[in-house]
């Protein structure tokens, strides 16, 4: 797995994950568990949904 999540994307995913979990706890809903997906993808810096679309928000490596 190559990293396809950049630093800004990683921070946004982590914050969004925390917010989704907090809202799920507040409303006592299992939907808050979706926030874990955001936190895990931010932690491993890899998103499987980016693969089919060949998206990468990380730094590109320039060939010399």
mmCIF file of the C-alpha atoms, coordinates in Angstrom:
data_MODEL
# 
_entry.id   MODEL 
# 
loop_
_atom_site.group_PDB 
_atom_site.id 
_atom_site.type_symbol 
_atom_site.label_atom_id 
_atom_site.label_alt_id 
_atom_site.label_comp_id 
_atom_site.label_asym_id 
_atom_site.label_entity_id 
_atom_site.label_seq_id 
_atom_site.pdbx_PDB_ins_code 
_atom_site.Cartn_x 
_atom_site.Cartn_y 
_atom_site.Cartn_z 
_atom_site.occupancy 
_atom_site.B_iso_or_equiv 
_atom_site.pdbx_formal_charge 
_atom_site.auth_seq_id 
_atom_site.auth_comp_id 
_atom_site.auth_asym_id 
_atom_site.auth_atom_id 
_atom_site.pdbx_PDB_model_num 
ATOM 1  C CA . UNK A 1 1  ? 0.000   0.000  0.000   1.00 0.00 ? 1  UNK A CA 1 
ATOM 2  C CA . UNK A 1 2  ? 1.357   3.347  -0.965  1.00 0.00 ? 2  UNK A CA 1 
ATOM 3  C CA . UNK A 1 3  ? 0.236   6.406  0.938   1.00 0.00 ? 3  UNK A CA 1 
ATOM 4  C CA . UNK A 1 4  ? -2.438  8.310  -0.945  1.00 0.00 ? 4  UNK A CA 1 
ATOM 5  C CA . UNK A 1 5  ? -3.539  10.704 1.813   1.00 0.00 ? 5  UNK A CA 1 
ATOM 6  C CA . UNK A 1 6  ? -1.724  13.992 2.353   1.00 0.00 ? 6  UNK A CA 1 
ATOM 7  C CA . UNK A 1 7  ? -1.283  15.902 5.595   1.00 0.00 ? 7  UNK A CA 1 
ATOM 8  C CA . UNK A 1 8  ? -4.261  18.245 5.131   1.00 0.00 ? 8  UNK A CA 1 
ATOM 9  C CA . UNK A 1 9  ? -6.549  15.360 4.122   1.00 0.00 ? 9  UNK A CA 1 
ATOM 10 C CA . UNK A 1 10 ? -5.292  13.371 7.109   1.00 0.00 ? 10 UNK A CA 1 
ATOM 11 C CA . UNK A 1 11 ? -6.073  16.181 9.566   1.00 0.00 ? 11 UNK A CA 1 
ATOM 12 C CA . UNK A 1 12 ? -9.537  16.742 8.089   1.00 0.00 ? 12 UNK A CA 1 
ATOM 13 C CA . UNK A 1 13 ? -10.344 13.035 8.272   1.00 0.00 ? 13 UNK A CA 1 
ATOM 14 C CA . UNK A 1 14 ? -9.183  12.800 11.879  1.00 0.00 ? 14 UNK A CA 1 
ATOM 15 C CA . UNK A 1 15 ? -11.217 15.825 12.990  1.00 0.00 ? 15 UNK A CA 1 
ATOM 16 C CA . UNK A 1 16 ? -14.277 14.647 11.039  1.00 0.00 ? 16 UNK A CA 1 
ATOM 17 C CA . UNK A 1 17 ? -13.964 11.207 12.627  1.00 0.00 ? 17 UNK A CA 1 
ATOM 18 C CA . UNK A 1 18 ? -13.884 12.662 16.135  1.00 0.00 ? 18 UNK A CA 1 
ATOM 19 C CA . UNK A 1 19 ? -16.922 14.865 15.373  1.00 0.00 ? 19 UNK A CA 1 
ATOM 20 C CA . UNK A 1 20 ? -18.916 11.975 13.881  1.00 0.00 ? 20 UNK A CA 1 
ATOM 21 C CA . UNK A 1 21 ? -18.156 9.781  16.887  1.00 0.00 ? 21 UNK A CA 1 
ATOM 22 C CA . UNK A 1 22 ? -19.132 12.577 19.294  1.00 0.00 ? 22 UNK A CA 1 
ATOM 23 C CA . UNK A 1 23 ? -22.435 13.161 17.465  1.00 0.00 ? 23 UNK A CA 1 
ATOM 24 C CA . UNK A 1 24 ? -23.121 9.419  17.486  1.00 0.00 ? 24 UNK A CA 1 
ATOM 25 C CA . UNK A 1 25 ? -22.521 9.287  21.229  1.00 0.00 ? 25 UNK A CA 1 
ATOM 26 C CA . UNK A 1 26 ? -24.675 12.368 21.827  1.00 0.00 ? 26 UNK A CA 1 
ATOM 27 C CA . UNK A 1 27 ? -27.627 10.945 19.890  1.00 0.00 ? 27 UNK A CA 1 
ATOM 28 C CA . UNK A 1 28 ? -26.932 7.388  21.123  1.00 0.00 ? 28 UNK A CA 1 
ATOM 29 C CA . UNK A 1 29 ? -26.711 6.088  17.576  1.00 0.00 ? 29 UNK A CA 1 
ATOM 30 C CA . UNK A 1 30 ? -24.582 3.379  16.015  1.00 0.00 ? 30 UNK A CA 1 
ATOM 31 C CA . UNK A 1 31 ? -23.989 5.699  13.069  1.00 0.00 ? 31 UNK A CA 1 
ATOM 32 C CA . UNK A 1 32 ? -21.209 7.260  15.131  1.00 0.00 ? 32 UNK A CA 1 
ATOM 33 C CA . UNK A 1 33 ? -19.139 4.153  14.430  1.00 0.00 ? 33 UNK A CA 1 
ATOM 34 C CA . UNK A 1 34 ? -18.619 5.471  10.893  1.00 0.00 ? 34 UNK A CA 1 
ATOM 35 C CA . UNK A 1 35 ? -16.209 7.961  12.455  1.00 0.00 ? 35 UNK A CA 1 
ATOM 36 C CA . UNK A 1 36 ? -13.845 5.064  13.112  1.00 0.00 ? 36 UNK A CA 1 
ATOM 37 C CA . UNK A 1 37 ? -13.407 4.601  9.365   1.00 0.00 ? 37 UNK A CA 1 
ATOM 38 C CA . UNK A 1 38 ? -12.210 8.188  9.051   1.00 0.00 ? 38 UNK A CA 1 
ATOM 39 C CA . UNK A 1 39 ? -9.780  7.797  11.952  1.00 0.00 ? 39 UNK A CA 1 
ATOM 40 C CA . UNK A 1 40 ? -8.364  4.491  10.673  1.00 0.00 ? 40 UNK A CA 1 
ATOM 41 C CA . UNK A 1 41 ? -7.811  5.813  7.143   1.00 0.00 ? 41 UNK A CA 1 
ATOM 42 C CA . UNK A 1 42 ? -6.120  8.895  8.603   1.00 0.00 ? 42 UNK A CA 1 
ATOM 43 C CA . UNK A 1 43 ? -3.886  6.719  10.779  1.00 0.00 ? 43 UNK A CA 1 
ATOM 44 C CA . UNK A 1 44 ? -2.740  4.388  7.997   1.00 0.00 ? 44 UNK A CA 1 
ATOM 45 C CA . UNK A 1 45 ? -2.642  7.204  5.377   1.00 0.00 ? 45 UNK A CA 1 
ATOM 46 C CA . UNK A 1 46 ? -4.366  5.025  2.781   1.00 0.00 ? 46 UNK A CA 1 
ATOM 47 C CA . UNK A 1 47 ? -7.913  5.233  1.424   1.00 0.00 ? 47 UNK A CA 1 
ATOM 48 C CA . UNK A 1 48 ? -9.247  2.326  -0.640  1.00 0.00 ? 48 UNK A CA 1 
ATOM 49 C CA . UNK A 1 49 ? -11.881 4.563  -2.273  1.00 0.00 ? 49 UNK A CA 1 
ATOM 50 C CA . UNK A 1 50 ? -9.130  6.639  -3.870  1.00 0.00 ? 50 UNK A CA 1 
ATOM 51 C CA . UNK A 1 51 ? -7.714  3.650  -5.805  1.00 0.00 ? 51 UNK A CA 1 
ATOM 52 C CA . UNK A 1 52 ? -10.315 3.240  -8.594  1.00 0.00 ? 52 UNK A CA 1 
ATOM 53 C CA . UNK A 1 53 ? -10.233 6.971  -9.291  1.00 0.00 ? 53 UNK A CA 1 
ATOM 54 C CA . UNK A 1 54 ? -6.422  7.202  -9.046  1.00 0.00 ? 54 UNK A CA 1 
ATOM 55 C CA . UNK A 1 55 ? -6.662  10.067 -6.569  1.00 0.00 ? 55 UNK A CA 1 
ATOM 56 C CA . UNK A 1 56 ? -3.785  10.983 -4.305  1.00 0.00 ? 56 UNK A CA 1 
ATOM 57 C CA . UNK A 1 57 ? -3.711  13.985 -2.004  1.00 0.00 ? 57 UNK A CA 1 
ATOM 58 C CA . UNK A 1 58 ? -0.171  13.195 -0.880  1.00 0.00 ? 58 UNK A CA 1 
ATOM 59 C CA . UNK A 1 59 ? 3.016   14.674 -2.239  1.00 0.00 ? 59 UNK A CA 1 
ATOM 60 C CA . UNK A 1 60 ? 3.876   13.387 -5.686  1.00 0.00 ? 60 UNK A CA 1 
ATOM 61 C CA . UNK A 1 61 ? 7.332   11.984 -6.340  1.00 0.00 ? 61 UNK A CA 1 
ATOM 62 C CA . UNK A 1 62 ? 8.946   13.671 -9.317  1.00 0.00 ? 62 UNK A CA 1 
ATOM 63 C CA . UNK A 1 63 ? 11.082  11.561 -11.617 1.00 0.00 ? 63 UNK A CA 1 
ATOM 64 C CA . UNK A 1 64 ? 14.504  13.028 -12.189 1.00 0.00 ? 64 UNK A CA 1 
# 
